[in-house]
């Protein structure tokens, strides 16, 4: 039997279900592995910003590789006859060979690609970092006129995307809608958004954004207005040096996986992701030097390196300022970093407390590795339309809504599944693409979306839900929005790795299914939804002056 362990490979449904079963067990091992790596290398200060330590399993491939190796070991232990193992780089190929020797297997290892880290990776990373750094330093100096705070501020961390302003120039707040409006009037004037810029690739996009910020009525503080040319040069230099601080690599299941970890290190060297995180840390130094008075910091918490930079920066330059993380979305447990650990708390990379939407069931999942960190329930800022949603019993349920994730490969799988599925006449296949992409950009990345059976929609989810009979998506907060609105959910079952299911263990299985094939999707279409709707308040906290006040009352 041939086993394809590539990221772009295709597993049998049986093996896909097995790797999904193994993933939570491997995740615990992965957390222990990263903790040991941190201990061995005495990780401190800015080395916390490297992708190897971050546990962002959408970026770092270490956990993914462990899951694939665990599947192989499970099959070898069950004495499955394996003739060939296909892998997509030499790093995992080395680990596979060790495991085959351990179990006395004569299966062949077939490497279809080269290492993920290109031989000129550092040079490529530095070119990108220099390009973006030059633009981010130059244009704020040329396009001045943005207001900066003179009084003490409440720091609201968020992201600023290319399309974050509407046609009237108003900021579209995708992170804390309703927060500022529900603050006491004296605090409303103190609240400033301090964004991380994301997705700006061309000077014209940056120029437009800087002008929009200058003309916006919403208080927006740009870190780029405070940073010096020296900061950019320092960040680039450190981005080359810091990954090299990790040299001691522990074994996993007695297997030497140092080649996998070194690939991550090489991909990180000089990368703009690391440069940007370092600049985020240095921005607090400049804030302090220029007399910016910060009262408290709300971190849009995803436990990415930009979050670590924020928390490390506050603790170093504003040690008396309290921080709170807002985990304001729902995601599968596969995203290991969203369950903080004790070693991260001790390393100073976490906020002082974290608020989680979704109530106790989500809090228990997120605090299990770090019980000392205070957790509370947060207002569901991004889900207010969902909380207001009321089903119209007379509405025609003829839409299969394809809510696509940010990952293009997963989006392509969902579209292909829809194309292969036979639905009854009159079914409308409506695509709602991820907001990180503009429509034209999305179509260029996924030309399959132009198929005549698909409709692309910019309507709010609440409007589409009135006519939706089934939502098809992956590990997205949209899953929860749909089920609490009375709409069944079918989650894409991955055929190349673990399935990411944000509803498992949280919502009863009668409200959702996992589909690996078009036959599974057809079964989901034929399945009648439960008569008893879910209680929205069990899963989402309303945004009111009282809940916002509770959210914003935090101290060191």
C-alpha positions as CSV (number, residue, x, y, z in Angstrom):
1,X,0.0,0.0,0.0
2,X,1.1,3.5,-0.8
3,X,0.8,6.2,1.9
4,X,0.9,9.8,0.8
5,X,2.0,12.0,3.7
6,X,2.5,15.2,1.7
7,X,0.7,18.4,2.6
8,X,-0.9,18.3,-0.8
9,X,-1.3,14.5,-0.8
10,X,-4.5,12.6,-0.5
11,X,-5.3,10.1,2.2
12,X,-8.0,7.5,2.2
13,X,-11.0,8.5,4.2
14,X,-10.1,5.8,6.8
15,X,-6.6,7.2,7.2
16,X,-7.9,10.8,7.2
17,X,-10.2,9.9,10.1
18,X,-7.3,8.2,11.9
19,X,-5.0,11.2,11.7
20,X,-7.8,13.4,13.0
21,X,-8.3,11.0,15.9
22,X,-4.6,11.1,16.7
23,X,-4.2,14.9,16.5
24,X,-5.3,15.9,20.0
25,X,-2.9,13.4,21.5
26,X,0.0,14.7,19.3
27,X,-0.9,18.2,20.2
28,X,-0.2,17.5,23.8
29,X,3.2,16.0,22.8
30,X,3.9,19.0,20.6
31,X,3.3,21.4,23.5
32,X,5.7,19.4,25.7
33,X,8.2,19.3,22.8
34,X,8.1,23.1,22.5
35,X,8.3,23.5,26.2
36,X,11.4,21.3,26.3
37,X,13.0,23.2,23.3
38,X,12.4,26.5,25.2
39,X,14.1,25.1,28.3
40,X,17.1,23.6,26.5
41,X,17.7,26.9,24.6
42,X,17.0,29.2,27.6
43,X,14.6,31.1,25.4
44,X,14.1,34.7,26.6
45,X,13.3,38.2,25.3
46,X,13.0,38.5,21.5
47,X,13.7,34.9,20.8
48,X,10.1,34.4,21.8
49,X,9.2,35.9,18.5
50,X,10.5,33.1,16.4
51,X,8.0,30.9,14.6
52,X,9.5,27.7,16.1
53,X,8.4,28.7,19.6
54,X,5.1,30.3,18.7
55,X,2.8,27.2,18.4
56,X,0.9,28.8,15.6
57,X,0.0,25.6,13.8
58,X,-1.2,27.4,10.7
59,X,2.3,28.8,10.2
60,X,4.7,26.4,11.8
61,X,4.6,22.9,10.3
62,X,6.2,21.0,13.2
63,X,2.9,19.9,14.7
64,X,1.6,19.0,11.2
65,X,4.7,16.8,10.6
66,X,4.2,15.1,14.0
67,X,0.6,14.2,13.1
68,X,1.7,12.6,9.8
69,X,4.5,10.7,11.6
70,X,2.0,9.6,14.2
71,X,-0.3,8.2,11.5
72,X,2.6,6.3,10.0
73,X,3.5,4.8,13.4
74,X,-0.1,3.9,14.0
75,X,-0.2,2.0,10.7
76,X,3.1,0.3,11.4
77,X,1.9,-0.8,14.8
78,X,-1.2,-2.3,13.3
79,X,1.1,-4.2,10.8
80,X,-0.4,-2.5,7.8
81,X,1.5,-3.5,4.7
82,X,3.2,-0.4,3.4
83,X,5.2,-0.4,0.2
84,X,5.9,3.3,-0.3
85,X,5.8,6.4,1.8
86,X,5.5,9.7,-0.2
87,X,6.7,12.8,1.5
88,X,7.2,16.4,0.4
89,X,10.6,17.2,1.7
90,X,13.8,15.6,2.9
91,X,13.3,16.8,6.5
92,X,10.2,14.7,7.2
93,X,11.8,12.0,4.9
94,X,14.6,11.6,7.5
95,X,12.1,11.1,10.3
96,X,10.1,8.6,8.3
97,X,13.2,6.6,7.5
98,X,14.0,6.4,11.3
99,X,10.5,5.2,12.0
100,X,10.6,2.5,9.3
101,X,13.9,1.2,10.7
102,X,12.4,1.1,14.2
103,X,9.5,-1.1,13.0
104,X,11.6,-3.2,10.6
105,X,9.7,-2.0,7.6
106,X,11.2,-2.2,4.1
107,X,8.9,0.4,2.7
108,X,10.4,2.9,0.2
109,X,10.6,6.6,1.0
110,X,9.8,8.7,-2.0
111,X,10.6,12.4,-1.7
112,X,8.7,14.4,-4.3
113,X,10.0,17.9,-3.5
114,X,13.0,19.6,-2.0
115,X,13.3,21.2,1.4
116,X,10.7,23.8,2.3
117,X,13.5,26.2,3.0
118,X,15.0,27.3,-0.4
119,X,18.8,27.4,-0.7
120,X,18.5,31.1,-1.3
121,X,15.8,31.5,1.4
122,X,17.7,34.1,3.5
123,X,18.4,36.2,0.4
124,X,14.7,36.1,-0.7
125,X,13.5,36.9,2.8
126,X,15.9,39.9,3.1
127,X,14.8,41.3,-0.3
128,X,11.2,41.2,0.8
129,X,12.0,42.6,4.2
130,X,14.0,45.5,2.8
131,X,11.3,46.3,0.3
132,X,8.5,46.4,2.9
133,X,10.6,48.2,5.5
134,X,11.6,50.9,3.0
135,X,8.0,51.5,2.1
136,X,6.8,51.5,5.7
137,X,9.5,54.0,6.7
138,X,9.4,56.3,3.7
139,X,5.6,56.9,3.1
140,X,4.7,58.0,6.6
141,X,7.5,60.6,6.4
142,X,6.1,61.9,3.1
143,X,2.4,61.7,3.9
144,X,2.2,63.4,7.2
145,X,-0.8,65.0,8.9
146,X,-2.2,62.1,11.0
147,X,-3.3,63.1,14.5
148,X,-1.4,61.5,17.4
149,X,-2.8,61.5,20.9
150,X,-1.9,64.2,23.4
151,X,-3.8,62.7,26.3
152,X,-3.7,59.2,28.0
153,X,-5.0,56.4,25.7
154,X,-6.6,53.0,25.9
155,X,-4.6,50.9,23.4
156,X,-6.8,48.7,21.2
157,X,-4.7,46.2,19.2
158,X,-6.1,45.2,15.9
159,X,-5.2,44.6,12.2
160,X,-5.6,47.0,9.4
161,X,-6.3,45.4,6.0
162,X,-6.3,46.9,2.5
163,X,-10.2,47.2,2.4
164,X,-10.7,48.4,6.0
165,X,-12.3,51.7,5.0
166,X,-15.6,52.0,3.3
167,X,-16.5,54.3,0.4
168,X,-17.1,57.2,2.8
169,X,-13.7,56.8,4.4
170,X,-15.1,55.3,7.6
171,X,-13.2,52.5,9.4
172,X,-14.9,49.1,9.3
173,X,-14.1,47.7,12.7
174,X,-13.9,43.9,12.3
175,X,-12.5,43.3,15.7
176,X,-14.4,45.2,18.4
177,X,-17.6,46.6,16.8
178,X,-19.7,48.1,19.6
179,X,-16.9,48.4,22.1
180,X,-16.2,52.1,21.9
181,X,-19.9,53.0,21.6
182,X,-20.6,51.1,24.9
183,X,-17.8,52.7,26.9
184,X,-18.5,55.6,29.3
185,X,-18.2,58.9,27.4
186,X,-15.0,59.8,29.2
187,X,-13.4,56.5,28.0
188,X,-14.6,56.8,24.5
189,X,-12.3,59.7,23.9
190,X,-9.3,57.7,25.2
191,X,-9.8,54.7,23.0
192,X,-7.3,54.5,20.1
193,X,-6.9,51.7,17.6
194,X,-3.2,50.7,17.1
195,X,-3.2,48.3,14.1
196,X,-0.7,45.9,12.7
197,X,-0.7,46.4,8.9
198,X,-1.6,43.3,6.9
199,X,-1.8,42.6,3.2
200,X,-0.3,45.8,1.9
201,X,1.9,44.8,-1.0
202,X,2.1,47.9,-3.2
203,X,3.0,51.6,-2.5
204,X,-0.3,52.8,-3.9
205,X,-2.1,50.7,-1.3
206,X,0.0,52.2,1.5
207,X,-0.4,55.7,0.2
208,X,-4.2,55.3,0.1
209,X,-4.2,53.9,3.6
210,X,-2.1,56.6,5.2
211,X,-4.4,59.2,3.7
212,X,-7.5,57.4,4.9
213,X,-6.1,57.2,8.4
214,X,-5.4,61.0,8.3
215,X,-8.9,61.8,7.2
216,X,-10.7,59.2,9.4
217,X,-12.9,60.3,12.3
218,X,-11.9,57.2,14.2
219,X,-8.7,57.6,16.4
220,X,-6.0,55.5,14.8
221,X,-2.4,55.5,16.0
222,X,0.1,54.1,13.5
223,X,3.3,52.6,14.9
224,X,5.0,53.5,11.7
225,X,4.7,57.2,12.6
226,X,6.9,56.6,15.6
227,X,9.5,54.3,14.3
228,X,12.9,55.5,13.0
229,X,15.0,54.2,10.1
230,X,17.4,52.7,12.7
231,X,14.5,50.6,14.1
232,X,13.9,49.0,10.7
233,X,17.6,48.3,10.2
234,X,17.8,46.8,13.7
235,X,14.8,44.7,13.2
236,X,16.2,43.3,9.9
237,X,19.5,42.5,11.6
238,X,17.8,40.8,14.6
239,X,15.5,38.8,12.2
240,X,18.7,37.1,10.9
241,X,20.3,36.6,14.3
242,X,17.4,35.5,16.5
243,X,16.4,32.2,14.9
244,X,20.0,31.0,15.2
245,X,19.6,31.2,19.0
246,X,17.8,27.9,18.8
247,X,20.4,25.2,18.5
248,X,19.4,22.5,21.0
249,X,16.5,20.4,19.6
250,X,14.9,17.6,21.7
251,X,13.7,14.3,20.3
252,X,10.1,13.4,19.7
253,X,9.0,9.8,20.4
254,X,12.8,9.1,20.4
255,X,12.9,10.2,16.8
256,X,15.4,12.9,15.7
257,X,13.3,15.6,14.1
258,X,15.9,18.3,14.1
259,X,15.8,18.6,10.3
260,X,12.1,19.5,10.5
261,X,12.8,22.2,13.1
262,X,15.8,23.5,11.2
263,X,13.6,24.0,8.2
264,X,11.4,26.3,10.3
265,X,14.5,28.2,11.5
266,X,15.8,28.7,8.0
267,X,12.4,29.9,6.8
268,X,12.3,32.4,9.6
269,X,15.7,34.0,9.1
270,X,15.2,37.5,7.7
271,X,11.5,37.0,7.2
272,X,9.3,40.1,7.2
273,X,6.9,38.4,9.6
274,X,9.7,38.4,12.1
275,X,10.8,41.9,11.2
276,X,7.3,43.2,11.7
277,X,7.0,41.5,15.1
278,X,10.3,43.0,16.2
279,X,9.1,46.5,15.0
280,X,6.0,46.0,17.1
281,X,8.2,45.4,20.2
282,X,10.4,48.4,19.4
283,X,7.3,50.7,18.9
284,X,6.7,50.6,22.7
285,X,10.2,52.0,23.2
286,X,9.4,54.9,20.9
287,X,6.0,55.4,22.5
288,X,7.7,55.7,25.8
289,X,10.4,58.1,24.5
290,X,7.8,60.4,22.9
291,X,5.8,60.5,26.1
292,X,2.8,58.5,25.1
293,X,0.7,57.7,28.2
294,X,-0.9,54.3,27.9
295,X,-3.6,53.5,30.5
296,X,-4.3,49.9,29.5
297,X,-3.8,47.6,26.5
298,X,-6.4,45.3,24.8
299,X,-4.6,42.6,22.8
300,X,-6.6,41.0,20.0
301,X,-5.2,37.7,21.1
302,X,-4.2,35.0,18.6
303,X,-0.9,34.1,20.4
304,X,0.9,34.9,17.2
305,X,4.4,36.5,17.2
306,X,2.8,40.0,16.9
307,X,0.9,39.3,20.2
308,X,4.1,38.2,21.9
309,X,5.8,41.3,20.6
310,X,3.0,43.5,22.1
311,X,3.1,41.8,25.5
312,X,6.9,41.7,25.7
313,X,7.0,45.4,24.7
314,X,4.4,46.5,27.3
315,X,6.1,44.5,30.1
316,X,9.5,46.0,29.2
317,X,8.6,49.7,28.5
318,X,5.3,50.0,30.3
319,X,5.6,47.5,33.2
320,X,2.8,49.0,35.2
321,X,0.3,49.0,32.4
322,X,-2.3,46.2,32.5
323,X,-3.0,44.0,29.5
324,X,-5.9,41.9,28.5
325,X,-6.2,39.4,25.6
326,X,-9.5,39.3,23.7
327,X,-9.9,35.9,22.1
328,X,-12.9,37.0,20.1
329,X,-13.4,34.2,17.6
330,X,-14.0,30.5,17.5
331,X,-11.4,28.1,16.1
332,X,-10.5,24.4,16.3
333,X,-8.3,23.1,19.1
334,X,-5.8,22.3,16.3
335,X,-4.6,25.8,16.7
336,X,-2.4,24.9,19.6
337,X,-1.3,28.4,20.4
338,X,-4.8,29.5,21.5
339,X,-4.4,27.4,24.6
340,X,-1.7,29.3,26.5
341,X,1.0,27.3,28.4
342,X,2.8,27.8,31.7
343,X,6.1,28.3,30.0
344,X,4.6,31.2,27.9
345,X,3.3,32.8,31.1
346,X,6.7,32.5,32.8
347,X,8.3,33.9,29.6
348,X,6.2,37.1,29.7
349,X,4.7,36.6,26.3
350,X,1.1,36.5,27.4
351,X,-1.3,39.2,28.6
352,X,-2.3,39.5,32.3
353,X,-5.7,38.0,31.6
354,X,-7.7,36.6,28.6
355,X,-11.4,36.9,27.8
356,X,-12.9,34.3,25.6
357,X,-16.2,34.3,23.7
358,X,-18.3,31.2,24.0
359,X,-18.8,30.8,27.8
360,X,-17.4,28.1,30.1
361,X,-17.0,25.3,27.5
362,X,-14.5,27.4,25.6
363,X,-12.8,28.7,28.7
364,X,-12.1,25.2,30.0
365,X,-10.4,24.3,26.7
366,X,-8.2,27.4,26.6
367,X,-7.0,27.3,30.2
368,X,-6.1,23.6,30.6
369,X,-2.4,24.1,30.1
370,X,-2.2,27.4,32.1
371,X,-4.6,27.3,35.0
372,X,-2.8,30.2,36.7
373,X,-3.8,32.7,34.0
374,X,-7.2,34.4,34.6
375,X,-9.9,33.7,32.0
376,X,-13.3,35.2,31.7
377,X,-16.2,35.4,29.2
378,X,-16.0,38.2,26.7
379,X,-18.7,40.1,24.8
380,X,-19.1,38.6,21.3
381,X,-18.2,41.8,19.5
382,X,-18.1,40.2,16.0
383,X,-21.3,38.2,16.4
384,X,-23.9,40.9,17.2
385,X,-25.8,40.3,14.0
386,X,-25.9,36.6,14.8
387,X,-27.3,37.3,18.2
388,X,-30.1,39.4,16.7
389,X,-30.9,36.9,14.0
390,X,-34.5,35.5,13.8
391,X,-35.5,32.8,11.3
392,X,-38.2,33.7,8.9
393,X,-40.3,30.4,8.7
394,X,-41.6,31.4,5.3
395,X,-38.2,32.0,3.7
396,X,-37.2,29.6,0.9
397,X,-34.3,27.4,2.0
398,X,-32.5,27.0,-1.3
399,X,-28.9,28.2,-0.6
400,X,-25.9,26.0,0.2
401,X,-23.5,28.6,1.6
402,X,-19.8,28.0,1.0
403,X,-18.0,30.1,3.7
404,X,-14.4,29.9,2.5
405,X,-11.4,30.1,4.8
406,X,-8.3,32.3,4.3
407,X,-6.3,29.2,3.2
408,X,-6.6,28.8,-0.6
409,X,-6.0,25.1,-0.7
410,X,-8.9,24.4,1.7
411,X,-11.1,26.8,-0.3
412,X,-10.3,24.9,-3.4
413,X,-11.3,21.6,-1.8
414,X,-14.7,23.0,-0.8
415,X,-15.4,24.3,-4.3
416,X,-14.4,20.9,-5.8
417,X,-16.6,19.1,-3.3
418,X,-19.5,21.3,-4.4
419,X,-18.8,20.7,-8.1
420,X,-18.8,16.9,-7.6
421,X,-22.1,16.9,-5.6
422,X,-25.5,16.3,-7.2
423,X,-28.0,18.6,-5.5
424,X,-31.7,18.9,-6.2
425,X,-32.8,21.4,-8.9
426,X,-33.1,25.0,-7.7
427,X,-30.1,24.7,-5.3
428,X,-28.0,27.9,-5.2
429,X,-24.3,27.5,-4.4
430,X,-23.3,30.8,-2.9
431,X,-19.7,31.6,-2.1
432,X,-18.8,33.9,0.7
433,X,-15.0,34.4,0.4
434,X,-12.7,35.4,3.3
435,X,-12.5,39.2,3.9
436,X,-8.7,39.1,3.7
437,X,-9.2,38.9,-0.1
438,X,-10.7,41.4,-2.5
439,X,-13.1,39.9,-5.0
440,X,-10.8,40.2,-8.0
441,X,-7.9,38.8,-6.0
442,X,-10.0,35.9,-4.8
443,X,-11.1,35.0,-8.3
444,X,-7.5,35.2,-9.6
445,X,-6.4,32.8,-6.9
446,X,-9.4,30.5,-7.4
447,X,-10.6,30.6,-11.0
448,X,-12.9,27.6,-10.2
449,X,-15.1,30.2,-8.5
450,X,-16.1,31.5,-11.9
451,X,-18.0,28.2,-12.7
452,X,-21.6,29.0,-13.6
453,X,-23.1,27.1,-10.7
454,X,-21.5,29.5,-8.2
455,X,-22.7,32.9,-7.0
456,X,-20.3,35.2,-5.2
457,X,-22.0,37.3,-2.5
458,X,-20.9,40.3,-0.5
459,X,-24.1,40.2,1.6
460,X,-23.8,39.9,5.4
461,X,-24.1,36.4,6.7
462,X,-27.3,37.3,8.6
463,X,-28.9,38.1,5.3
464,X,-27.8,35.0,3.6
465,X,-28.8,32.8,6.5
466,X,-32.5,33.5,5.9
467,X,-32.3,31.3,2.8
468,X,-29.5,28.9,3.8
469,X,-30.3,25.2,4.2
470,X,-26.7,24.2,4.8
471,X,-23.4,25.9,5.6
472,X,-20.2,24.3,4.2
473,X,-16.9,25.5,5.7
474,X,-13.8,24.6,7.7
475,X,-12.4,25.7,11.0
476,X,-14.2,29.0,11.1
477,X,-16.2,31.1,13.6
478,X,-18.9,30.9,10.9
479,X,-19.7,27.4,12.1
480,X,-20.9,28.7,15.5
481,X,-22.8,31.6,13.9
482,X,-24.7,29.1,11.7
483,X,-25.6,26.5,14.3
484,X,-26.9,29.1,16.8
485,X,-28.9,30.6,13.9
486,X,-30.6,27.2,13.3
487,X,-28.6,26.3,10.2
488,X,-26.9,22.8,10.0
489,X,-23.2,22.9,9.3
490,X,-21.1,20.5,7.2
491,X,-17.4,20.8,8.0
492,X,-14.9,19.9,5.3
493,X,-13.1,16.7,6.2
494,X,-9.5,17.1,5.3
495,X,-8.1,14.3,3.1
496,X,-4.5,15.6,3.5
497,X,-4.2,16.0,7.3
498,X,-6.3,16.4,10.5
499,X,-9.8,17.8,10.1
500,X,-10.2,21.1,11.9
501,X,-13.6,21.1,13.7
502,X,-14.4,24.1,16.0
503,X,-17.7,22.6,17.1
504,X,-16.5,19.2,18.3
505,X,-17.0,18.8,22.1
506,X,-18.9,22.2,22.1
507,X,-22.1,21.6,20.1
508,X,-24.1,18.4,19.9
509,X,-23.3,16.4,16.8
510,X,-26.9,16.5,15.5
511,X,-26.3,20.1,14.5
512,X,-23.2,19.4,12.4
513,X,-21.4,16.8,10.3
514,X,-18.1,16.2,8.7
515,X,-17.9,15.5,5.0
516,X,-15.0,13.9,3.3
517,X,-16.7,13.1,0.0
518,X,-19.5,14.3,-2.2
519,X,-21.6,11.4,-0.9
520,X,-21.2,12.7,2.6
521,X,-22.2,16.2,1.5
522,X,-25.3,14.8,-0.2
523,X,-26.2,13.0,3.0
524,X,-25.8,16.3,4.9
525,X,-28.1,18.0,2.3
526,X,-30.8,15.3,2.9
527,X,-30.5,15.4,6.7
528,X,-33.3,17.3,8.4
529,X,-32.1,19.9,11.0
530,X,-33.1,19.4,14.7
531,X,-36.4,20.9,15.7
532,X,-34.9,22.3,18.9
533,X,-32.8,25.4,18.2
534,X,-29.7,26.1,20.4
535,X,-29.9,28.8,23.0
536,X,-27.7,31.7,21.7
537,X,-26.9,33.0,25.1
538,X,-25.3,29.7,26.1
539,X,-22.6,30.4,23.4
540,X,-22.4,34.2,22.9
541,X,-22.5,37.1,25.4
542,X,-24.4,40.2,24.2
543,X,-22.5,43.5,23.8
544,X,-24.0,46.0,26.2
545,X,-22.7,48.8,28.4
546,X,-22.6,46.4,31.3
547,X,-20.7,43.6,29.6
548,X,-18.3,46.1,28.0
549,X,-17.7,47.7,31.4
550,X,-16.8,44.3,32.8
551,X,-14.5,43.5,29.9
552,X,-12.6,46.8,30.3
553,X,-12.3,46.6,34.0
554,X,-8.9,44.9,34.4
555,X,-5.8,45.7,36.4
556,X,-2.2,44.5,36.6
